[in-house]
Amino acid sequence: MKNSNIIIVAGEPYSVFFEIFFKTLKKKKIKNIKKPIILIASKKILYEQMIRLNYSFKINEIFFNEINKIKINNKKINILNVNFNFKKTFDKISSKSNNYINNCCDLAIKIAKEKGAKVLINGPIDKKFFLKKEYPGMTEYFAAKTKKTNQEIMLIYNRNLAVSPITTHLPLKKIFKKISKEKIIFQVRKINQFYKKYLKKKPNIALTGLNPHCETSDKFSEEERILNPAIKKLKKSSIKISGPYPADTIFLKKNYQTYDVIIGMYHDQVLTPFKTLYGFNAINITIGLPFIRITLDHGPNNKMIGKNLSSATSLIEAISFGKKFA
């Protein structure tokens, strides 16, 4: 049975997530969303942080078997409780929360699989403690959990521009072996399909080069041997794509405004200029999973926990965008 719920995994309990979640619920554009928002988190730590941060919301605890049977509204915090043993309301991040986070994610995936939820939003998670180098990032974690490894695509989205790296959380020395004509073609086609199906538009896509100025003194040129052939084949599929363009000029205002999506060869090649342009007014979308996974475009920010000074912009955008699919 399909449902229209927006599932949110709170993520790291000692992040700024609960603070920005409370701020988000006060926004008029969120109050007017008719899609039920269900939070997966520890009811106890949510309540204690709410009191300490001086917010007041009624809490509606729901249970797995009720999800598709009861009418849920957003006047209260709808929560699926996952136990988390803790001593301090605010504390430093450690591996002590790992089992809790994993249980939250497992429950969210179970809801998507058995209850038909199509949108999963997750709060910030500290990769250093939680993943322990088992996965490069949460994108790959969710792909492995849903048996979609190597099908996952990272799309950092703002309504004016989106970027997508061909390789995600990899050390620079490893990216060269992961860039191929087949990978580029697969990723561009999936992004093109996503835009056409969900955003109702045919995107104009730009591809960056790998080497500075798209040139190299080596005998093997990735631009000539990999990127150009990929672009040529994609154009035969009537996909609007051009490039490769030097990464140092594609993000000039007169250039990037021409495109809907800029696809780069590695993470910081496109994420650094994108965040310079839009800050945290963006969301991280994972394409290629059994559900649309959205996460915030920032980390746990443990240094700011309890200060009530963090911006809720990215979470507001995530929920607003998620309603399109719920």
N, C-alpha and C positions, 0 to 999 in steps of 0.2 A: 504493500500500500504506500503510495507516495503521499508525502505531507508537505506543508508549506512552512515548516519550522526553520528558523535560523539557529543553528547549534553553535555555541561558543565555548571553547575550552579555555579556562582562565589561564592555564600555563603556570609559570613559576610563581609560587605563592608569595615570594619576597621580591616581587617586581612592583612596578607602579600600576599594574593592570587594574586592580580593584579601584584605585583612585580614579583612573580615567574612565572606568566603567560607570562609576557613580556620576561623574560629570556628564558622560554620554547620555545617561537616562534622563537628565534634566533638559536636554536639548529638544526643542519643539519638533524638529524634523525627525527625531527618533520617536517621540511620543506619538506622532501621526502615522508611523509605520504599522500597518495592519498585520504584518507577518509576526507570529509569536516568536519571541526570543527566549531560548532556553540556555541557561548557563550550566556548565559542568564544572563543579568546583567543590571545595570544602565549605559547607555551610557555616561551620564554626569560625574559621579564619576570616571568611567574608564578613560575618557579623561583627567580629572584634575589630577588624580594620575599619568598618563602616562607623562604628562608635568613636574610635580614635580620630578618625578624619572628620567627624562632626557631620555625617550625613544621616538621613533617616528614610529608609525604604522598608516597606513591608515585604516579607519573604514568603514565597509560595513554594514549598517543597513538593516536587512531583516525583513520580517513579516510572521506571522504564516501561512497564506495561500500560501506563496511562497515556503515553505520548500521543497516540492517535485516537484516543477515546474521549478526552476531555477538551473543553474549550479553554484555551489559554490566552490571556491578554497580557499586555505589557505594563499594566498599572502597578504590578508587583514584580519583584525579582523572581522569576521562575527558575528554580535550581534543582538539578539532579545532584544529590550529595555524594561526594567521594571522600572517604575518611582521610584525614591528614593529622598525624600526631605532631604537635608542636608545643614549645614552651613560651616562645616570645611572639607577640603580635607582629612586630617588625624585627627582622634579623638579616644577617648576611646570607647570601646564597651559598648553598653547599649541595653535596650529592644526597643529603638526607631527604630531599624532595623528589628524587628520581622515580621511585616506585609510584608515588602519588601522581606525578605528571604522566607517567606511562599508563596508569590505570584510567586517567581522564581521557587520554587519547584513544585507548582501546574502546572505552565506552562510546565515544563519539563515532568511531568507525563502525561499531556495532549498530548504532542508531541509523547510520547512513545505509548500511547493508540490509538490516531487517525491518526498518521503519520507513525507508525511502527518503530520508533527508538529503537534500541536494546541495546544501550550503554548510560548510564547516569553517568557522573562524577560530583561529587560535591566538591567544595572548602571547607575549614575549616569553621565550625560553632560553636559558643560558646554555649554549651548545657545549661550552667547555666542561661543565659539570654533567649535563644530561646525556650528551651523545658519547662523550669519552673517546672521540676519534673513531667510533664505530661507523658513523655516517658523516659525510662532509657537512651536511646541514639538515635542517628540518624538512626541506623539500625532499631530500633523498630518504629521510626517515619515513615520511608518509608514503612515499612510493614503495618502499620495501614492505611496509605494513599492509599495503593493499595489493601487493604482488604486481606492481606496475613499474618496477625498476627499469631505467633507461627509456621510459616513456614520459617521464615528468619534464615539464617545461616551466621555467621561472619567468613570469611577466610582471614587471614593476610598473604599475598603472597609475596615471593621472589622466583626467578627462581630456587634457590637451596633448599629452604625449605618453607613450609607454616605451620601455626598453626591455630587452631580453638578452641575456648572455648565453652563448652557445655552451660554454663551460661555466659551472656555477662556483662551488666552494672548493676550488682546487689551487694548490700552490702553482705559481707561474711556471716552474720547471716541468710541470706535468701537462700543461694545457695543449702543447703542440701535438701530442699523440692522440688527443681526444677530438681534434678538429678534423672533420671529414666532409666530403661532398654529400654523403648520405645523411649525416647528422644535420647539416644545414637545411637540406631539402625537407627532411621530416619536420624540423622545428618551424620553418616558415609556413609549411602547409597547415600545421596544427593551429598556429596563431591566426592565419588567414581564415580558417574554418571557425575559430572561436569568435572572431570579430563579426563574421557574416551571420552566425547563428544567434549570438547573444546581444551584440551591439548593433546589429542590422546595418552594417556598412562594410564596404570592401576597402580594407586598409591600404594605405600607401606606405610601403615598407622600404627602409634603407638598410643596407648592410655595410658595416665598417670593414676595413681591412685589418689584417693582423699586424703587419709590420709598419713602422713609422713611414708616413707618406705613401703607404701601400707599395713600398719598394724594399728590395733587399739585395745585398751584394753576394748572397749565397747562390749556389747553382739551383737550389730548389726554391721556387717562389710559391708560397701558399696562395697568393692572389691569382697567379696564372694557372696553377695546377688544381686548385680546389675551389676557390671562391667564384671565379669567372664561369667555370663550367656549371656550378650549382645555380648561379643566377640565370644563365642561359636556359637551363632546363626548366626552371620555375616560370620563366616568362612564357614558355610554350604552354603552360597550364593556365594562362591568362591571369596570373598573379601579378599585382602591381609592385614590382621590386626593382631596385636599382642599386648600383654600387660596383665594386667596393669603394668606399669613401675613406679618406684619412680621418682617423678618430679625433685628431686635434682641431679639425675645422667643421665637422658635421654638426657639432653642437653650438656653432655660431647662430645667433638668433635668426638671421635671414635664411639659414639652411634647415635647422631642425623644425621650424614652423611649417615646412612643406610636408612633413611626414606624420603619420599616426604612430608608427612603431620604428624604433631604431634597434637593430639586432647587432650586438657586438660579439667579439670572439671570447672575451673573458669578463669576469665579474666587475672589477673596478674600472674597466675600460668604458663601461656605460653607466654604472651605478654612481661613480664619483661626479660626473657632470650632471647627471639627473638630479641627485640630491642637492647639488649646488643651485640648480634651477628651482626645485620645488620643495626643498626641505623634507619635512615629514608629511606633506600634503599628498600622500600617495599610499597605495596598498600593494602588497605582494601576493600575486595570484599564482596558484599552481594549476597548470593545465595538464591533462593526461591522466588524472585520477578518476575513480568512480563518482566523485563529487567535485564541486568547485571548492577548492581550499583557498582561503584568504587569510593572510596574517598581516600584522601591523608592520610598517616600514621602520621599525626601531626596536631596540633591545629592551631588556628588563630594567635598565637604569636604576640599579640598586642604590646608588648614591643619593637618589632623590626620594627614596621610599619614605613615606610618612610626612613629607613636607607639604603635600597638597599644592604643588607648583607645576605639575606636568601637564602637557597639552594632550587633549583627547582627540585631536584632529584626525589622526590616522584610524582610530577605532570608529569614529563617526562615519568616515568615508567607507570603511570596510562594511559596516552594517547597511549603510545606504546603498552601496553597490550590491551587497548580497541579496537584497530584497528582489533584485531582478531575476534571480534564479530560483528563489524559494517557491 
